[in-house]
Amino acid sequence: MLLSSPDEYLYQLQANNKADAIRLWRKAIKEAWNDCCAYCGQHKDQMTIDHIIPQSLGGTDELMNVICCCEDCNRDKSHTEVEIWYFQQYFFNQERWDKLEDWRTPKTTGTKKRYVRGKNGVSTRAIIQK
């Protein structure tokens, strides 16, 4: 099951501590990519997690910004913007790029609940369609 962050594994009681939550989250990301590099498509023993938008450029640790990546691509891409780096690679593949773009697109989860202040000042629960 792929959750949005390591914290979700803790909240969903699928992990007992932060380290286990991070391990499960990373494992789920790699499984979602079939243990293949999102960039070059190769399957290697040691896969890493790459920030699509590097943290040095404002990238976050959110699910939409991390993918399964081989060590070679991760090291080569480094802190470069993904569009600049990937389009220059000999292994560029439009299908993989489309999958990467789909991964980066926020997914709607149906309904979200939040509390809003009503006209009388009392908080009520509202269901918001996203």
N, CA, C and O of each residue as an XYZ file, in Angstrom:
520
protein
N       0.844     -1.180      0.000
C       0.000      0.000      0.000
C       0.889      1.242      0.000
O       1.767      1.373      0.853
N       0.676      2.132     -0.924
C       1.485      3.324     -1.081
C       0.791      4.499     -0.409
O      -0.291      4.912     -0.827
N       1.413      5.031      0.625
C       0.866      6.168      1.350
C       1.691      7.406      1.038
O       2.803      7.300      0.521
N       1.153      8.572      1.350
C       1.754      9.833      0.922
C       3.049     10.210      1.621
O       3.832     10.989      1.077
N       3.294      9.679      2.806
C       4.512     10.041      3.531
C       4.800      8.997      4.599
O       3.926      8.202      4.943
N       6.030      8.994      5.128
C       6.324      8.073      6.226
C       5.396      8.285      7.421
O       5.033      7.329      8.106
N       5.019      9.524      7.668
C       4.114      9.803      8.787
C       2.785      9.066      8.642
O       2.188      8.654      9.636
N       2.325      8.901      7.404
C       1.065      8.180      7.182
C       1.166      6.730      7.647
O       0.186      6.165      8.132
N       2.348      6.125      7.501
C       2.534      4.747      7.978
C       2.425      4.686      9.492
O       1.952      3.692     10.044
N       2.858      5.742     10.165
C       2.707      5.804     11.612
C       1.246      6.023     11.990
O       0.718      5.349     12.874
N       0.599      6.968     11.318
C      -0.802      7.286     11.618
C      -1.721      6.113     11.333
O      -2.705      5.900     12.042
N      -1.402      5.352     10.298
C      -2.227      4.195      9.925
C      -1.846      2.953     10.740
O      -2.394      1.871     10.531
N      -0.903      3.123     11.666
C      -0.433      2.049     12.542
C       0.168      0.874     11.769
O       0.053     -0.280     12.182
N       0.813      1.190     10.637
C       1.508      0.161      9.867
C       2.980      0.094     10.250
O       3.697     -0.809      9.820
N       3.428      1.050     11.059
C       4.811      1.065     11.541
C       4.817      1.508     12.997
O       3.959      2.276     13.433
N       5.800      1.009     13.740
C       5.889      1.329     15.162
C       6.749      2.547     15.449
O       6.610      3.174     16.499
N       7.632      2.884     14.528
C       8.513      4.029     14.754
C       8.842      4.692     13.425
O       8.539      4.160     12.357
N       9.461      5.854     13.507
C       9.752      6.647     12.318
C      10.669      5.901     11.341
O      10.460      5.967     10.129
N      11.678      5.196     11.854
C      12.610      4.466     10.981
C      11.882      3.381     10.181
O      12.118      3.227      8.983
N      10.996      2.632     10.846
C      10.217      1.609     10.134
C       9.282      2.242      9.113
O       9.084      1.707      8.022
N       8.712      3.382      9.475
C       7.802      4.076      8.558
C       8.539      4.514      7.297
O       8.022      4.360      6.190
N       9.726      5.050      7.457
C      10.524      5.483      6.299
C      10.900      4.278      5.443
O      10.823      4.344      4.216
N      11.302      3.188      6.072
C      11.668      1.970      5.339
C      10.479      1.448      4.531
O      10.635      1.097      3.362
N       9.298      1.393      5.140
C       8.102      0.919      4.433
C       7.728      1.849      3.281
O       7.345      1.388      2.206
N       7.839      3.147      3.506
C       7.491      4.133      2.484
C       8.428      4.001      1.279
O       7.976      3.986      0.134
N       9.726      3.907      1.543
C      10.699      3.764      0.465
C      10.481      2.455     -0.301
O      10.569      2.424     -1.528
N      10.202      1.394      0.424
C       9.951      0.090     -0.203
C       8.717      0.165     -1.104
O       8.726     -0.379     -2.208
N       7.665      0.828     -0.647
C       6.437      0.954     -1.438
C       6.669      1.764     -2.709
O       6.102      1.451     -3.756
N       7.492      2.795     -2.625
C       7.806      3.601     -3.811
C       8.549      2.744     -4.839
O       8.229      2.770     -6.027
N       9.527      1.997     -4.376
C      10.290      1.126     -5.280
C       9.382      0.070     -5.912
O       9.519     -0.231     -7.098
N       8.464     -0.489     -5.140
C       7.536     -1.484     -5.674
C       6.586     -0.860     -6.682
O       6.217     -1.503     -7.664
N       6.186      0.387     -6.451
C       5.288      1.072     -7.394
C       5.959      1.261     -8.755
O       5.283      1.330     -9.781
N       7.270      1.342     -8.758
C       8.039      1.479     -9.997
C       8.616      0.138    -10.438
O       9.498      0.098    -11.295
N       8.130     -0.958     -9.864
C       8.597     -2.310    -10.187
C      10.104     -2.460    -10.030
O      10.740     -3.204    -10.776
N      10.669     -1.759     -9.066
C      12.112     -1.797     -8.805
C      12.931     -1.458    -10.049
O      14.027     -1.982    -10.245
N      12.385     -0.577    -10.883
C      13.088     -0.116    -12.083
C      13.303      1.387    -11.984
O      12.499      2.106    -11.390
N      14.377      1.841    -12.561
C      14.671      3.267    -12.563
C      13.635      4.016    -13.400
O      13.359      3.644    -14.541
N      13.075      5.057    -12.832
C      12.071      5.850    -13.545
C      12.665      6.565    -14.745
O      11.945      6.900    -15.686
N      13.954      6.800    -14.723
C      14.601      7.528    -15.807
C      15.102      6.602    -16.921
O      14.679      6.728    -18.070
N      15.996      5.679    -16.584
C      16.601      4.852    -17.637
C      15.862      3.523    -17.842
O      16.057      2.862    -18.862
N      15.028      3.132    -16.898
C      14.232      1.919    -17.033
C      14.945      0.642    -16.629
O      14.356     -0.437    -16.693
N      16.198      0.741    -16.215
C      16.945     -0.455    -15.848
C      16.554     -0.954    -14.461
O      16.174     -0.188    -13.575
N      16.663     -2.256    -14.319
C      16.419     -2.901    -13.027
C      17.773     -3.280    -12.452
O      18.511     -4.074    -13.035
N      18.085     -2.709    -11.317
C      19.373     -2.994    -10.683
C      19.133     -3.402     -9.236
O      18.069     -3.144     -8.673
N      20.126     -4.034     -8.650
C      19.987     -4.497     -7.268
C      19.809     -3.344     -6.285
O      18.948     -3.405     -5.407
N      20.599     -2.318     -6.424
C      20.555     -1.202     -5.485
C      19.834     -0.005     -6.102
O      20.432      0.780     -6.837
N      18.554      0.122     -5.797
C      17.795      1.266     -6.265
C      17.722      2.297     -5.153
O      17.697      1.949     -3.973
N      17.688      3.567     -5.536
C      17.611      4.653     -4.570
C      16.293      5.393     -4.749
O      15.501      5.082     -5.639
N      16.081      6.360     -3.899
C      14.924      7.247     -4.023
C      15.475      8.609     -4.438
O      16.377      9.140     -3.790
N      14.935      9.174     -5.516
C      15.406     10.462     -6.014
C      14.306     11.502     -5.857
O      13.125     11.209     -6.046
N      14.707     12.714     -5.511
C      13.778     13.843     -5.494
C      13.711     14.394     -6.917
O      14.721     14.845     -7.457
N      12.539     14.358     -7.516
C      12.375     14.844     -8.888
C      12.803     16.305     -8.953
O      13.631     16.680     -9.784
N      12.240     17.123     -8.080
C      12.720     18.488     -7.905
C      13.666     18.421     -6.711
O      13.219     18.159     -5.594
N      14.960     18.650     -6.920
C      15.912     18.517     -5.820
C      15.545     19.396     -4.631
O      15.001     20.488     -4.795
N      15.845     18.914     -3.451
C      15.556     19.685     -2.248
C      16.282     21.021     -2.273
O      15.784     22.001     -1.721
N      17.453     21.078     -2.905
C      18.200     22.332     -2.993
C      17.474     23.367     -3.856
O      17.761     24.562     -3.778
N      16.528     22.895     -4.681
C      15.732     23.803     -5.515
C      14.308     23.939     -4.997
O      13.424     24.409     -5.713
N      14.088     23.526     -3.752
C      12.771     23.682     -3.126
C      11.906     22.442     -3.172
O      10.740     22.507     -2.783
N      12.425     21.315     -3.632
C      11.655     20.070     -3.679
C      11.339     19.558     -2.283
O      12.096     19.781     -1.338
N      10.233     18.881     -2.169
C       9.771     18.383     -0.876
C       9.931     16.869     -0.782
O      10.301     16.206     -1.751
N       9.647     16.343      0.394
C       9.668     14.896      0.625
C       8.292     14.276      0.406
O       8.011     13.203      0.940
N       7.447     14.919     -0.356
C       6.115     14.395     -0.639
C       6.206     13.305     -1.699
O       7.130     13.286     -2.513
N       5.246     12.413     -1.676
C       5.214     11.279     -2.597
C       5.326     11.717     -4.053
O       5.998     11.056     -4.845
N       4.685     12.810     -4.412
C       4.696     13.271     -5.802
C       6.083     13.710     -6.259
O       6.309     13.873     -7.458
N       7.006     13.902     -5.336
C       8.316     14.419     -5.691
C       9.441     13.399     -5.521
O      10.608     13.748     -5.695
N       9.122     12.162     -5.189
C      10.161     11.143     -5.028
C       9.826      9.928     -5.879
O       8.672      9.511     -5.970
N      10.863      9.367     -6.504
C      10.677      8.212     -7.375
C      11.799      7.212     -7.154
O      12.804      7.507     -6.506
N      11.608      6.039     -7.700
C      12.624      5.002     -7.694
C      13.639      5.338     -8.787
O      13.269      5.682     -9.910
N      14.916      5.234     -8.441
C      15.961      5.656     -9.362
C      17.216      4.826     -9.127
O      17.529      4.486     -7.986
N      17.932      4.499    -10.188
C      19.198      3.784    -10.009
C      20.252      4.770     -9.506
O      20.119      5.982     -9.671
N      21.286      4.234     -8.898
C      22.339      5.084     -8.327
C      23.039      5.922     -9.399
O      23.415      7.067     -9.149
N      23.211      5.348    -10.595
C      23.892      6.079    -11.670
C      23.099      7.315    -12.083
O      23.660      8.405    -12.194
N      21.805      7.151    -12.309
C      20.968      8.288    -12.704
C      20.861      9.307    -11.570
O      20.912     10.514    -11.806
N      20.713      8.818    -10.350
C      20.603      9.713     -9.207
C      21.867     10.565     -9.078
O      21.784     11.776     -8.875
N      23.011      9.943     -9.195
C      24.286     10.652     -9.076
C      24.462     11.620    -10.256
O      24.906     12.752    -10.063
N      24.120     11.184    -11.466
C      24.301     12.017    -12.657
C      23.358     13.217    -12.650
O      23.763     14.327    -12.997
N      22.113     13.003    -12.262
C      21.137     14.091    -12.212
C      21.500     15.093    -11.134
O      21.388     16.301    -11.343
N      21.929     14.608     -9.992
C      22.366     15.438     -8.878
C      21.335     16.524     -8.563
O      20.191     16.207     -8.238
N      21.722     17.797     -8.656
C      20.832     18.903     -8.306
C      20.259     19.605     -9.539
O      19.770     20.731     -9.451
N      20.324     18.932    -10.682
C      19.842     19.518    -11.929
C      18.330     19.373    -12.028
O      17.763     18.393    -11.544
N      17.683     20.340    -12.650
C      16.239     20.237    -12.881
C      15.985     19.056    -13.801
O      16.713     18.847    -14.771
N      14.949     18.284    -13.494
C      14.691     17.031    -14.199
C      14.461     17.254    -15.693
O      14.931     16.461    -16.510
N      13.752     18.311    -16.062
C      13.484     18.559    -17.483
C      14.772     18.818    -18.250
O      14.941     18.324    -19.365
N      15.662     19.574    -17.673
C      16.937     19.878    -18.335
C      17.785     18.616    -18.459
O      18.336     18.325    -19.520
N      17.881     17.874    -17.362
C      18.738     16.690    -17.363
C      18.160     15.560    -18.207
O      18.864     15.012    -19.055
N      16.902     15.201    -17.998
C      16.360     13.996    -18.624
C      16.246     14.111    -20.137
O      16.521     13.142    -20.845
N      15.853     15.256    -20.643
C      15.697     15.408    -22.084
C      17.030     15.307    -22.827
O      17.036     15.082    -24.037
N      18.140     15.464    -22.143
C      19.458     15.379    -22.764
C      20.045     13.970    -22.726
O      21.104     13.727    -23.306
N      19.380     13.055    -22.061
C      19.927     11.708    -21.892
C      19.659     10.842    -23.119
O      18.598     10.936    -23.735
N      20.620     10.006    -23.463
C      20.460      9.105    -24.609
C      19.338      8.095    -24.380
O      18.773      7.571    -25.340
N      19.012      7.818    -23.128
C      17.970      6.841    -22.807
C      16.598      7.487    -22.606
O      15.663      6.827    -22.152
N      16.474      8.781    -22.942
C      15.174      9.444    -22.803
C      14.102      8.619    -23.506
O      14.302      8.132    -24.619
N      12.965      8.471    -22.839
C      11.863      7.680    -23.384
C      10.565      8.404    -23.060
O      10.301      8.722    -21.900
N       9.757      8.664    -24.077
C       8.526      9.426    -23.885
C       7.554      8.711    -22.953
O       6.883      9.362    -22.153
N       7.466      7.380    -23.042
C       6.569      6.630    -22.149
C       6.972      6.799    -20.692
O       6.121      7.030    -19.832
N       8.263      6.684    -20.412
C       8.736      6.861    -19.029
C       8.507      8.297    -18.565
O       8.148      8.533    -17.411
N       8.716      9.259    -19.472
C       8.474     10.658    -19.114
C       7.006     10.874    -18.784
O       6.681     11.566    -17.819
N       6.109     10.284    -19.584
C       4.672     10.409    -19.319
C       4.306      9.792    -17.971
O       3.487     10.339    -17.233
N       4.919      8.648    -17.653
C       4.663      8.008    -16.360
C       5.168      8.892    -15.224
O       4.518      9.015    -14.186
N       6.323      9.501    -15.429
C       6.875     10.413    -14.438
C       5.967     11.622    -14.240
O       5.718     12.030    -13.105
N       5.484     12.183    -15.303
C       4.563     13.323    -15.226
C       3.259     12.930    -14.531
O       2.714     13.703    -13.743
N       2.767     11.736    -14.824
C       1.552     11.252    -14.161
C       1.801     11.104    -12.663
O       0.939     11.446    -11.854
N       2.968     10.599    -12.295
C       3.337     10.429    -10.885
C       3.335     11.782    -10.169
O       2.932     11.880     -9.010
N       3.792     12.825    -10.874
C       3.907     14.164    -10.286
C       2.565     14.875    -10.175
O       2.454     15.873     -9.464
N       1.554     14.379    -10.860
C       0.250     15.014    -10.848
C      -0.493     14.635     -9.570
O      -0.617     13.453     -9.250
N      -0.989     15.635     -8.840
C      -1.731     15.321     -7.613
C      -2.945     14.445     -7.912
O      -3.684     14.679     -8.869
N      -3.127     13.449     -7.084
C      -4.265     12.540     -7.236
C      -5.373     12.989     -6.289
O      -5.113     13.350     -5.141
N      -6.578     12.963     -6.767
C      -7.691     13.284     -5.880
C      -8.059     12.024     -5.117
O      -8.058     10.922     -5.666
N      -8.363     12.200     -3.880
C      -8.705     11.056     -3.042
C     -10.200     11.009     -2.757
O     -10.638     10.364     -1.804
N     -10.966     11.684     -3.575
C     -12.414     11.667     -3.358
C     -12.823     12.839     -2.500
O     -12.714     13.995     -2.910
N     -13.289     12.538     -1.316
C     -13.759     13.602     -0.440
C     -12.764     13.843      0.679
O     -12.084     12.928      1.145
N     -12.699     15.067      1.088
C     -11.891     15.439      2.243
C     -12.812     16.150      3.214
O     -13.736     16.859      2.815
N     -12.549     15.951      4.478
C     -13.376     16.579      5.497
C     -12.569     17.660      6.176
O     -11.373     17.498      6.419
N     -13.215     18.745      6.476
C     -12.576     19.791      7.262
C     -13.649     20.505      8.062
O     -14.840     20.417      7.761
N     -13.209     21.200      9.065
C     -14.135     21.948      9.899
C     -14.160     23.391      9.447
O     -13.115     24.012      9.254
N     -15.368     23.925      9.278
C     -15.544     25.317      8.862
C     -16.434     26.018      9.867
O     -17.280     25.394     10.508
N     -16.241     27.304      9.997
C     -17.044     28.085     10.930
C     -18.353     28.473     10.251
O     -18.353     29.077      9.178
N     -19.442     28.128     10.871
C     -20.761     28.449     10.338
C     -21.143     29.895     10.626
O     -20.390     30.626     11.269
N     -22.311     30.303     10.150
C     -22.775     31.681     10.322
C     -22.938     32.048     11.790
O     -22.748     33.205     12.166
N     -23.287     31.078     12.614
C     -23.495     31.355     14.027
C     -22.220     31.228     14.849
O     -22.269     31.294     16.077
N     -21.082     31.048     14.190
C     -19.806     30.956     14.882
C     -19.458     29.557     15.356
O     -18.389     29.355     15.932
N     -20.337     28.580     15.127
C     -20.096     27.210     15.558
C     -19.384     26.461     14.435
O     -19.760     26.568     13.267
N     -18.350     25.700     14.803
C     -17.639     24.908     13.798
C     -18.469     23.702     13.413
O     -19.004     23.005     14.275
N     -18.575     23.460     12.122
C     -19.272     22.286     11.615
C     -18.373     21.579     10.618
O     -17.469     22.187     10.045
N     -18.621     20.304     10.413
C     -17.815     19.542      9.478
C     -18.396     19.689      8.089
O     -19.597     19.520      7.878
N     -17.531     20.004      7.152
C     -17.953     20.120      5.752
C     -17.217     19.072      4.936
O     -16.057     18.770      5.213
N     -17.872     18.526      3.950
C     -17.240     17.569      3.033
C     -16.946     18.318      1.752
O     -17.825     18.934      1.149
N     -15.688     18.248      1.351
C     -15.238     18.995      0.186
C     -14.853     18.010     -0.899
O     -14.070     17.093     -0.650
N     -15.382     18.179     -2.082
C     -15.013     17.336     -3.218
C     -13.778     17.943     -3.853
O     -13.754     19.138     -4.148
N     -12.751     17.130     -4.067
C     -11.513     17.610     -4.701
C     -11.399     17.004     -6.061
O     -10.433     17.268     -6.776
